[in-house]
Amino acid sequence: MLATSKLRCQLFVPNLPKSIKRPATNHCAAGSPSFIGKSKACSARVSAGEAPITFPRGGGKDGDDEGDFPFGLRREALPKHVAVIMDGNGRWAASRGLPTASGHVAGYKALKLMVELSCRWGIRVLTVFAFSSENWLRPKPEVDFLMTLFENVLKEDLRDLLREDIRICIIGDSSKLPKTLQKMSTEVEEISHRNSRLDLVVALSYSGRTDIVQACQKIAQKVKNGILHPEDITETCVAQELETSSAVGYPYPDLLIRTSGELRLSNFLLWELAYTELYFSQSHWPDFGEDEYVEALRAFQKRQRRFGLRTAL
């Protein structure tokens, strides 16, 4: 993905659960497989969902190769935290006469590309809406497929995510997830908690309203126990109890991207999006590739973020 001569391949993983083997510590040759990597296919105008699912390994630190940085973007003005509502997998599949499951697999490929690009360009936090609390109402075969897909992704890509210094955070009501997925999610979070290149926050069985309610319940319990006085409750107190507080340093998205032409938030990050710039793309999520991501970032850099202040005329 980055300059091929400098990949950081040594990784210390403390207290590795027995169900996951420790990644080998070695010097990786350019071209070995990875979750993210510098791929010629990334620069071609090709649907992210139809691109190959594997990426050759790159190397180096973020921003080492300026030739990889998109023309027209200012690195210093990039958002630190990007949130994405990945919408349109089913419509993408239907438009091609494919089953819905094919759309979800294509959407997974698009996510892999976005993680690659975010690492390459220096995005610090990427939060993705993978499965909402309302999605449990979808047909059971589709839900079962998605749960299996989530678990397989964690298993198959864990080593590459760790080697690329990516920290994984799973937010949402985990009690509704299959036990095997709950266990895998906990292990992945524990293993990757020291990584710092990119925070990949995955919202599974997530509801923005429910997150605010549970935050209020925790605060109310602190008041009941005499730990906190009602007059001491602030926005910061609420924010600290939200699940997104796990995104160290950048809990609030600078930019929200929603694909597939829908113009709503769908119960996603309702507290956190108060001053977020919104960008709506007509592309279905599997078609959201490098060009579309660059266009979203360009649109972001054209915005004036005043946060209620008045700019000088």
FIKE-917678 format. One record per residue (C-alpha): residue number from 1; residue in one letter; x, y, z. Coordinates in nm, 4 decimals. Example, Ala and Ser with C-alpha at 12.3 -4.5 7.8 and 13.67 -1.06 7.14 Angstrom:
residues 2
resi:1&resn:a&c1:1.2300&c2:-0.4500&c3:0.7800
resi:2&resn:s&c1:1.3670&c2:-0.1060&c3:0.7140
This chain:
residues 313
resi:1&resn:m&c1:0.0000&c2:0.0000&c3:0.0000
resi:2&resn:l&c1:0.2764&c2:0.2390&c3:0.0880
resi:3&resn:a&c1:0.6477&c2:0.2540&c3:-0.0002
resi:4&resn:t&c1:0.7383&c2:-0.1093&c3:-0.0474
resi:5&resn:s&c1:1.0694&c2:-0.1054&c3:0.1354
resi:6&resn:k&c1:0.9577&c2:0.0034&c3:0.4802
resi:7&resn:l&c1:0.6631&c2:-0.2087&c3:0.5925
resi:8&resn:r&c1:0.6412&c2:-0.2525&c3:0.9652
resi:9&resn:c&c1:0.5967&c2:-0.6296&c3:1.0060
resi:10&resn:q&c1:0.7059&c2:-0.6908&c3:1.3626
resi:11&resn:l&c1:0.4208&c2:-0.6988&c3:1.6096
resi:12&resn:f&c1:0.3968&c2:-0.7824&c3:1.9765
resi:13&resn:v&c1:0.0564&c2:-0.9197&c3:2.0744
resi:14&resn:p&c1:0.0186&c2:-0.9756&c3:2.4491
resi:15&resn:n&c1:-0.2066&c2:-1.2452&c3:2.5983
resi:16&resn:l&c1:-0.3154&c2:-1.3809&c3:2.2639
resi:17&resn:p&c1:-0.6269&c2:-1.6007&c3:2.3035
resi:18&resn:k&c1:-0.5758&c2:-1.9664&c3:2.2167
resi:19&resn:s&c1:-0.8392&c2:-1.9458&c3:1.9426
resi:20&resn:i&c1:-0.6207&c2:-1.7025&c3:1.7448
resi:21&resn:k&c1:-0.2620&c2:-1.7790&c3:1.6538
resi:22&resn:r&c1:0.0055&c2:-1.5156&c3:1.7022
resi:23&resn:p&c1:0.1149&c2:-1.3468&c3:1.3774
resi:24&resn:a&c1:0.4665&c2:-1.4382&c3:1.2741
resi:25&resn:t&c1:0.7364&c2:-1.1813&c3:1.3407
resi:26&resn:n&c1:0.9449&c2:-1.1503&c3:1.0283
resi:27&resn:h&c1:1.0523&c2:-0.9251&c3:0.7455
resi:28&resn:c&c1:0.7905&c2:-0.9351&c3:0.4758
resi:29&resn:a&c1:0.8755&c2:-0.9364&c3:0.1113
resi:30&resn:a&c1:0.6945&c2:-0.6976&c3:-0.1147
resi:31&resn:g&c1:0.3961&c2:-0.8613&c3:-0.2787
resi:32&resn:s&c1:0.2907&c2:-1.0877&c3:0.0079
resi:33&resn:p&c1:-0.0857&c2:-1.0812&c3:0.0776
resi:34&resn:s&c1:-0.2363&c2:-0.8273&c3:0.3152
resi:35&resn:f&c1:-0.5698&c2:-0.6754&c3:0.4152
resi:36&resn:i&c1:-0.4462&c2:-0.3524&c3:0.2679
resi:37&resn:g&c1:-0.1746&c2:-0.2914&c3:0.0156
resi:38&resn:k&c1:-0.0629&c2:-0.0828&c3:-0.2757
resi:39&resn:s&c1:-0.2493&c2:-0.2211&c3:-0.5724
resi:40&resn:k&c1:-0.2397&c2:-0.1058&c3:-0.9317
resi:41&resn:a&c1:-0.6068&c2:-0.1949&c3:-0.9472
resi:42&resn:c&c1:-0.6772&c2:0.0858&c3:-0.7004
resi:43&resn:s&c1:-0.5774&c2:0.3512&c3:-0.9493
resi:44&resn:a&c1:-0.7900&c2:0.2069&c3:-1.2300
resi:45&resn:r&c1:-1.1527&c2:0.3178&c3:-1.2741
resi:46&resn:v&c1:-1.3113&c2:-0.0033&c3:-1.1495
resi:47&resn:s&c1:-1.5994&c2:-0.0745&c3:-0.9155
resi:48&resn:a&c1:-1.4670&c2:-0.1419&c3:-0.5657
resi:49&resn:g&c1:-1.7094&c2:-0.4304&c3:-0.5327
resi:50&resn:e&c1:-1.5836&c2:-0.5940&c3:-0.8513
resi:51&resn:a&c1:-1.2130&c2:-0.5527&c3:-0.7759
resi:52&resn:p&c1:-1.0019&c2:-0.8501&c3:-0.6605
resi:53&resn:i&c1:-1.0530&c2:-0.9257&c3:-0.2930
resi:54&resn:t&c1:-0.6815&c2:-0.9505&c3:-0.2069
resi:55&resn:f&c1:-0.4275&c2:-0.6708&c3:-0.1973
resi:56&resn:p&c1:-0.0475&c2:-0.7003&c3:-0.2273
resi:57&resn:r&c1:0.1488&c2:-0.5651&c3:0.0682
resi:58&resn:g&c1:0.3028&c2:-0.2216&c3:0.0670
resi:59&resn:g&c1:0.5108&c2:-0.0595&c3:0.3361
resi:60&resn:g&c1:0.6296&c2:0.2561&c3:0.5016
resi:61&resn:k&c1:0.4553&c2:0.5221&c3:0.7027
resi:62&resn:d&c1:0.1509&c2:0.7244&c3:0.6123
resi:63&resn:g&c1:0.2367&c2:0.9890&c3:0.3553
resi:64&resn:d&c1:0.5841&c2:0.8551&c3:0.2658
resi:65&resn:d&c1:0.4982&c2:0.8413&c3:-0.1029
resi:66&resn:e&c1:0.3504&c2:1.1736&c3:-0.2115
resi:67&resn:g&c1:0.2882&c2:1.0230&c3:-0.5534
resi:68&resn:d&c1:0.0085&c2:0.8200&c3:-0.3966
resi:69&resn:f&c1:-0.1666&c2:1.1251&c3:-0.2555
resi:70&resn:p&c1:-0.4665&c2:1.2386&c3:-0.4650
resi:71&resn:f&c1:-0.4228&c2:1.5493&c3:-0.6741
resi:72&resn:g&c1:-0.6245&c2:1.8437&c3:-0.5495
resi:73&resn:l&c1:-0.6406&c2:1.7367&c3:-0.1851
resi:74&resn:r&c1:-0.4569&c2:1.9132&c3:0.0972
resi:75&resn:r&c1:-0.3138&c2:1.6652&c3:0.3405
resi:76&resn:e&c1:-0.3290&c2:1.9101&c3:0.6321
resi:77&resn:a&c1:-0.7016&c2:1.9678&c3:0.5709
resi:78&resn:l&c1:-0.8110&c2:1.6021&c3:0.5631
resi:79&resn:p&c1:-1.0732&c2:1.4918&c3:0.8147
resi:80&resn:k&c1:-0.9332&c2:1.3058&c3:1.1137
resi:81&resn:h&c1:-1.2482&c2:1.0986&c3:1.1562
resi:82&resn:v&c1:-1.4629&c2:0.9708&c3:0.8690
resi:83&resn:a&c1:-1.7925&c2:0.7906&c3:0.9296
resi:84&resn:v&c1:-1.9709&c2:0.5896&c3:0.6608
resi:85&resn:i&c1:-2.3243&c2:0.4576&c3:0.6194
resi:86&resn:m&c1:-2.2525&c2:0.1753&c3:0.3743
resi:87&resn:d&c1:-2.5846&c2:0.1634&c3:0.1894
resi:88&resn:g&c1:-2.6935&c2:-0.0037&c3:-0.1318
resi:89&resn:n&c1:-2.5500&c2:-0.3568&c3:-0.1287
resi:90&resn:g&c1:-2.8859&c2:-0.5127&c3:-0.2068
resi:91&resn:r&c1:-2.9693&c2:-0.2638&c3:-0.4824
resi:92&resn:w&c1:-2.6238&c2:-0.3125&c3:-0.6326
resi:93&resn:a&c1:-2.6839&c2:-0.6889&c3:-0.6488
resi:94&resn:a&c1:-3.0388&c2:-0.6551&c3:-0.7834
resi:95&resn:s&c1:-2.9220&c2:-0.4259&c3:-1.0635
resi:96&resn:r&c1:-2.6892&c2:-0.7050&c3:-1.1778
resi:97&resn:g&c1:-2.9348&c2:-0.9895&c3:-1.1342
resi:98&resn:l&c1:-2.7347&c2:-1.1267&c3:-0.8412
resi:99&resn:p&c1:-2.8502&c2:-1.2521&c3:-0.5004
resi:100&resn:t&c1:-2.8379&c2:-1.0102&c3:-0.2081
resi:101&resn:a&c1:-2.5502&c2:-1.2065&c3:-0.0548
resi:102&resn:s&c1:-2.3329&c2:-1.1145&c3:-0.3531
resi:103&resn:g&c1:-2.3977&c2:-0.7509&c3:-0.2800
resi:104&resn:h&c1:-2.2796&c2:-0.7905&c3:0.0776
resi:105&resn:v&c1:-1.9599&c2:-0.9640&c3:-0.0347
resi:106&resn:a&c1:-1.8993&c2:-0.6828&c3:-0.2844
resi:107&resn:g&c1:-1.9614&c2:-0.4332&c3:-0.0057
resi:108&resn:y&c1:-1.6963&c2:-0.6073&c3:0.2033
resi:109&resn:k&c1:-1.4472&c2:-0.5547&c3:-0.0794
resi:110&resn:a&c1:-1.5381&c2:-0.1859&c3:-0.0929
resi:111&resn:l&c1:-1.4723&c2:-0.1591&c3:0.2808
resi:112&resn:k&c1:-1.1306&c2:-0.3194&c3:0.2418
resi:113&resn:l&c1:-1.0434&c2:-0.0594&c3:-0.0207
resi:114&resn:m&c1:-1.1622&c2:0.2259&c3:0.2018
resi:115&resn:v&c1:-0.9499&c2:0.0979&c3:0.4906
resi:116&resn:e&c1:-0.6504&c2:0.0805&c3:0.2554
resi:117&resn:l&c1:-0.7029&c2:0.4356&c3:0.1316
resi:118&resn:s&c1:-0.7679&c2:0.5735&c3:0.4798
resi:119&resn:c&c1:-0.4403&c2:0.4283&c3:0.6032
resi:120&resn:r&c1:-0.2538&c2:0.5534&c3:0.2982
resi:121&resn:w&c1:-0.3825&c2:0.9085&c3:0.3300
resi:122&resn:g&c1:-0.3581&c2:0.9422&c3:0.7072
resi:123&resn:i&c1:-0.7225&c2:0.9292&c3:0.8178
resi:124&resn:r&c1:-0.7103&c2:0.8600&c3:1.1919
resi:125&resn:v&c1:-1.0543&c2:0.7069&c3:1.2626
resi:126&resn:l&c1:-1.2925&c2:0.5254&c3:1.0273
resi:127&resn:t&c1:-1.6369&c2:0.4396&c3:1.1694
resi:128&resn:v&c1:-1.8627&c2:0.2217&c3:0.9546
resi:129&resn:f&c1:-2.2296&c2:0.1333&c3:0.9977
resi:130&resn:a&c1:-2.2252&c2:-0.2386&c3:0.9240
resi:131&resn:f&c1:-2.5526&c2:-0.3570&c3:1.0801
resi:132&resn:s&c1:-2.8217&c2:-0.1526&c3:1.2544
resi:133&resn:s&c1:-3.0534&c2:-0.2609&c3:1.5337
resi:134&resn:e&c1:-3.3360&c2:-0.2352&c3:1.2789
resi:135&resn:n&c1:-3.1577&c2:-0.4727&c3:1.0403
resi:136&resn:w&c1:-3.2599&c2:-0.7649&c3:1.2617
resi:137&resn:l&c1:-3.6014&c2:-0.7306&c3:1.0948
resi:138&resn:r&c1:-3.4586&c2:-0.8376&c3:0.7585
resi:139&resn:p&c1:-3.5178&c2:-1.1927&c3:0.6264
resi:140&resn:k&c1:-3.3483&c2:-1.4503&c3:0.8482
resi:141&resn:p&c1:-3.1365&c2:-1.6045&c3:0.5676
resi:142&resn:e&c1:-2.9872&c2:-1.2606&c3:0.4925
resi:143&resn:v&c1:-2.9208&c2:-1.1903&c3:0.8611
resi:144&resn:d&c1:-2.7613&c2:-1.5327&c3:0.9090
resi:145&resn:f&c1:-2.5388&c2:-1.4754&c3:0.6063
resi:146&resn:l&c1:-2.4262&c2:-1.1372&c3:0.7378
resi:147&resn:m&c1:-2.3421&c2:-1.2769&c3:1.0815
resi:148&resn:t&c1:-2.1331&c2:-1.5483&c3:0.9186
resi:149&resn:l&c1:-1.9665&c2:-1.2935&c3:0.6909
resi:150&resn:f&c1:-1.8755&c2:-1.0684&c3:0.9860
resi:151&resn:e&c1:-1.7206&c2:-1.3602&c3:1.1725
resi:152&resn:n&c1:-1.5272&c2:-1.4839&c3:0.8699
resi:153&resn:v&c1:-1.3924&c2:-1.1349&c3:0.8000
resi:154&resn:l&c1:-1.2585&c2:-1.1053&c3:1.1547
resi:155&resn:k&c1:-1.0957&c2:-1.4474&c3:1.1336
resi:156&resn:e&c1:-0.9448&c2:-1.4144&c3:0.7877
resi:157&resn:d&c1:-0.8229&c2:-1.0540&c3:0.8028
resi:158&resn:l&c1:-0.7124&c2:-1.0271&c3:1.1639
resi:159&resn:r&c1:-0.3417&c2:-1.0861&c3:1.1003
resi:160&resn:d&c1:-0.3262&c2:-0.8304&c3:0.8225
resi:161&resn:l&c1:-0.5144&c2:-0.5735&c3:1.0288
resi:162&resn:l&c1:-0.2713&c2:-0.6243&c3:1.3147
resi:163&resn:r&c1:0.0350&c2:-0.6001&c3:1.0920
resi:164&resn:e&c1:-0.0952&c2:-0.2699&c3:0.9573
resi:165&resn:d&c1:-0.1296&c2:-0.1361&c3:1.3151
resi:166&resn:i&c1:-0.5091&c2:-0.1048&c3:1.2933
resi:167&resn:r&c1:-0.7122&c2:-0.0971&c3:1.6137
resi:168&resn:i&c1:-1.0548&c2:-0.2628&c3:1.5969
resi:169&resn:c&c1:-1.3497&c2:-0.1395&c3:1.8038
resi:170&resn:i&c1:-1.6935&c2:-0.3042&c3:1.7857
resi:171&resn:i&c1:-1.9856&c2:-0.0922&c3:1.9084
resi:172&resn:g&c1:-2.3540&c2:-0.1805&c3:1.9426
resi:173&resn:d&c1:-2.5709&c2:-0.4285&c3:2.1321
resi:174&resn:s&c1:-2.3416&c2:-0.7307&c3:2.1268
resi:175&resn:s&c1:-2.5883&c2:-0.9401&c3:2.3317
resi:176&resn:k&c1:-2.7936&c2:-0.9990&c3:2.0176
resi:177&resn:l&c1:-2.4987&c2:-1.1281&c3:1.8142
resi:178&resn:p&c1:-2.4227&c2:-1.5007&c3:1.7835
resi:179&resn:k&c1:-2.2083&c2:-1.6231&c3:2.0723
resi:180&resn:t&c1:-1.9209&c2:-1.7112&c3:1.8398
resi:181&resn:l&c1:-1.9234&c2:-1.3591&c3:1.6929
resi:182&resn:q&c1:-1.9388&c2:-1.2065&c3:2.0413
resi:183&resn:k&c1:-1.6334&c2:-1.4070&c3:2.1451
resi:184&resn:m&c1:-1.4407&c2:-1.3238&c3:1.8286
resi:185&resn:s&c1:-1.5227&c2:-0.9518&c3:1.8586
resi:186&resn:t&c1:-1.3990&c2:-0.9388&c3:2.2172
resi:187&resn:e&c1:-1.0761&c2:-1.1166&c3:2.1287
resi:188&resn:v&c1:-1.0073&c2:-0.8910&c3:1.8306
resi:189&resn:e&c1:-1.0603&c2:-0.5783&c3:2.0401
resi:190&resn:e&c1:-0.8287&c2:-0.7063&c3:2.3120
resi:191&resn:i&c1:-0.5548&c2:-0.8058&c3:2.0706
resi:192&resn:s&c1:-0.5558&c2:-0.4816&c3:1.8722
resi:193&resn:h&c1:-0.6080&c2:-0.2309&c3:2.1547
resi:194&resn:r&c1:-0.2467&c2:-0.1071&c3:2.1444
resi:195&resn:n&c1:-0.2469&c2:-0.0368&c3:1.7714
resi:196&resn:s&c1:-0.2535&c2:0.3283&c3:1.6724
resi:197&resn:r&c1:-0.2327&c2:0.3839&c3:1.2964
resi:198&resn:l&c1:-0.6068&c2:0.3694&c3:1.2311
resi:199&resn:d&c1:-0.9045&c2:0.3137&c3:1.4606
resi:200&resn:l&c1:-1.1557&c2:0.1030&c3:1.2671
resi:201&resn:v&c1:-1.4857&c2:0.1339&c3:1.4553
resi:202&resn:v&c1:-1.7490&c2:-0.1146&c3:1.3362
resi:203&resn:a&c1:-2.1104&c2:-0.0547&c3:1.4385
resi:204&resn:l&c1:-2.2874&c2:-0.3904&c3:1.4700
resi:205&resn:s&c1:-2.6434&c2:-0.4161&c3:1.6003
resi:206&resn:y&c1:-2.6085&c2:-0.0448&c3:1.6663
resi:207&resn:s&c1:-2.8673&c2:0.2238&c3:1.7437
resi:208&resn:g&c1:-2.7780&c2:0.5868&c3:1.8040
resi:209&resn:r&c1:-3.0878&c2:0.6394&c3:2.0198
resi:210&resn:t&c1:-3.0147&c2:0.3311&c3:2.2286
resi:211&resn:d&c1:-2.6576&c2:0.4467&c3:2.2839
resi:212&resn:i&c1:-2.7800&c2:0.7816&c3:2.4178
resi:213&resn:v&c1:-3.0330&c2:0.6048&c3:2.6444
resi:214&resn:q&c1:-2.7716&c2:0.3709&c3:2.7914
resi:215&resn:a&c1:-2.5393&c2:0.6671&c3:2.8508
resi:216&resn:c&c1:-2.8168&c2:0.8444&c3:3.0427
resi:217&resn:q&c1:-2.8845&c2:0.5287&c3:3.2449
resi:218&resn:k&c1:-2.5185&c2:0.5059&c3:3.3477
resi:219&resn:i&c1:-2.5170&c2:0.8709&c3:3.4519
resi:220&resn:a&c1:-2.8412&c2:0.8260&c3:3.6458
resi:221&resn:q&c1:-2.6877&c2:0.5327&c3:3.8306
resi:222&resn:k&c1:-2.3867&c2:0.7461&c3:3.9249
resi:223&resn:v&c1:-2.6214&c2:1.0115&c3:4.0612
resi:224&resn:k&c1:-2.8138&c2:0.7485&c3:4.2558
resi:225&resn:n&c1:-2.4905&c2:0.6145&c3:4.4046
resi:226&resn:g&c1:-2.3787&c2:0.9622&c3:4.5057
resi:227&resn:i&c1:-2.0824&c2:0.9577&c3:4.2670
resi:228&resn:l&c1:-2.2175&c2:1.2461&c3:4.0593
resi:229&resn:h&c1:-2.4432&c2:1.5420&c3:4.1376
resi:230&resn:p&c1:-2.7143&c2:1.6366&c3:3.8843
resi:231&resn:e&c1:-2.5747&c2:1.9892&c3:3.8481
resi:232&resn:d&c1:-2.2383&c2:1.8407&c3:3.7504
resi:233&resn:i&c1:-2.3787&c2:1.6600&c3:3.4457
resi:234&resn:t&c1:-2.2329&c2:1.8103&c3:3.1278
resi:235&resn:e&c1:-2.2095&c2:1.7233&c3:2.7608
resi:236&resn:t&c1:-1.8681&c2:1.5785&c3:2.8353
resi:237&resn:c&c1:-2.0225&c2:1.3439&c3:3.0941
resi:238&resn:v&c1:-2.2684&c2:1.2153&c3:2.8356
resi:239&resn:a&c1:-2.0030&c2:1.1805&c3:2.5650
resi:240&resn:q&c1:-1.7804&c2:0.9771&c3:2.7964
resi:241&resn:e&c1:-2.0563&c2:0.7189&c3:2.8423
resi:242&resn:l&c1:-2.1250&c2:0.6751&c3:2.4708
resi:243&resn:e&c1:-1.9773&c2:0.3742&c3:2.2960
resi:244&resn:t&c1:-1.7938&c2:0.5958&c3:2.0489
resi:245&resn:s&c1:-1.5781&c2:0.7331&c3:2.3302
resi:246&resn:s&c1:-1.3491&c2:0.4401&c3:2.2457
resi:247&resn:a&c1:-1.2218&c2:0.6369&c3:1.9436
resi:248&resn:v&c1:-0.9225&c2:0.7841&c3:2.1223
resi:249&resn:g&c1:-0.8723&c2:1.1540&c3:2.0521
resi:250&resn:y&c1:-1.1332&c2:1.1899&c3:1.7758
resi:251&resn:p&c1:-1.4764&c2:1.0727&c3:1.8998
resi:252&resn:y&c1:-1.6715&c2:1.3052&c3:1.6699
resi:253&resn:p&c1:-1.6685&c2:1.2470&c3:1.2916
resi:254&resn:d&c1:-1.5533&c2:1.5371&c3:1.0772
resi:255&resn:l&c1:-1.7179&c2:1.3875&c3:0.7691
resi:256&resn:l&c1:-2.0121&c2:1.1505&c3:0.7238
resi:257&resn:i&c1:-2.0474&c2:0.9736&c3:0.3906
resi:258&resn:r&c1:-2.3707&c2:0.7982&c3:0.2961
resi:259&resn:t&c1:-2.3974&c2:0.6065&c3:-0.0290
resi:260&resn:s&c1:-2.6826&c2:0.4975&c3:-0.2567
resi:261&resn:g&c1:-2.8565&c2:0.8349&c3:-0.2760
resi:262&resn:e&c1:-3.0403&c2:0.8172&c3:0.0579
resi:263&resn:l&c1:-3.0607&c2:1.1485&c3:0.2486
resi:264&resn:r&c1:-3.1030&c2:1.0484&c3:0.6127
resi:265&resn:l&c1:-2.8986&c2:0.9427&c3:0.9165
resi:266&resn:s&c1:-3.0899&c2:0.6202&c3:0.9920
resi:267&resn:n&c1:-3.0267&c2:0.6311&c3:1.3679
resi:268&resn:f&c1:-2.6479&c2:0.6453&c3:1.3273
resi:269&resn:l&c1:-2.4244&c2:0.8460&c3:1.5661
resi:270&resn:l&c1:-2.7055&c2:1.0878&c3:1.6535
resi:271&resn:w&c1:-2.5119&c2:1.2605&c3:1.9318
resi:272&resn:e&c1:-2.1759&c2:1.2595&c3:1.7563
resi:273&resn:l&c1:-2.2887&c2:1.4089&c3:1.4234
resi:274&resn:a&c1:-2.3955&c2:1.7487&c3:1.5629
resi:275&resn:y&c1:-2.1251&c2:1.9407&c3:1.3712
resi:276&resn:t&c1:-2.0260&c2:1.6788&c3:1.1162
resi:277&resn:e&c1:-2.0134&c2:1.7662&c3:0.7463
resi:278&resn:l&c1:-2.2563&c2:1.5443&c3:0.5527
resi:279&resn:y&c1:-2.1822&c2:1.4049&c3:0.2070
resi:280&resn:f&c1:-2.4338&c2:1.1976&c3:0.0111
resi:281&resn:s&c1:-2.3196&c2:0.9887&c3:-0.2840
resi:282&resn:q&c1:-2.5429&c2:0.8447&c3:-0.5554
resi:283&resn:s&c1:-2.3151&c2:0.5409&c3:-0.5882
resi:284&resn:h&c1:-2.4188&c2:0.2151&c3:-0.4264
resi:285&resn:w&c1:-2.1694&c2:0.1139&c3:-0.1597
resi:286&resn:p&c1:-1.9959&c2:-0.1606&c3:-0.3664
resi:287&resn:d&c1:-1.9319&c2:0.1012&c3:-0.6381
resi:288&resn:f&c1:-1.7811&c2:0.3503&c3:-0.3935
resi:289&resn:g&c1:-1.4144&c2:0.3345&c3:-0.4884
resi:290&resn:e&c1:-1.1102&c2:0.5580&c3:-0.4811
resi:291&resn:d&c1:-1.2505&c2:0.8229&c3:-0.7148
resi:292&resn:e&c1:-1.5691&c2:0.8528&c3:-0.5092
resi:293&resn:y&c1:-1.3732&c2:0.8753&c3:-0.1829
resi:294&resn:v&c1:-1.1499&c2:1.1481&c3:-0.3244
resi:295&resn:e&c1:-1.4551&c2:1.3424&c3:-0.4419
resi:296&resn:a&c1:-1.6075&c2:1.3224&c3:-0.0931
resi:297&resn:l&c1:-1.2844&c2:1.4498&c3:0.0608
resi:298&resn:r&c1:-1.2624&c2:1.7326&c3:-0.1930
resi:299&resn:a&c1:-1.6178&c2:1.8353&c3:-0.1057
resi:300&resn:f&c1:-1.5236&c2:1.8317&c3:0.2628
resi:301&resn:q&c1:-1.2244&c2:2.0562&c3:0.2043
resi:302&resn:k&c1:-1.4454&c2:2.3124&c3:0.0302
resi:303&resn:r&c1:-1.6693&c2:2.3478&c3:0.3362
resi:304&resn:q&c1:-1.6312&c2:2.6226&c3:0.5960
resi:305&resn:r&c1:-1.6638&c2:2.4679&c3:0.9430
resi:306&resn:r&c1:-1.7624&c2:2.7557&c3:1.1710
resi:307&resn:f&c1:-1.9123&c2:2.5629&c3:1.4662
resi:308&resn:g&c1:-2.1570&c2:2.8468&c3:1.5278
resi:309&resn:l&c1:-1.9019&c2:3.1242&c3:1.4936
resi:310&resn:r&c1:-1.9161&c2:3.4085&c3:1.2421
resi:311&resn:t&c1:-1.6323&c2:3.4296&c3:0.9921
resi:312&resn:a&c1:-1.4767&c2:3.7634&c3:0.9053
resi:313&resn:l&c1:-1.6279&c2:3.9250&c3:0.5962
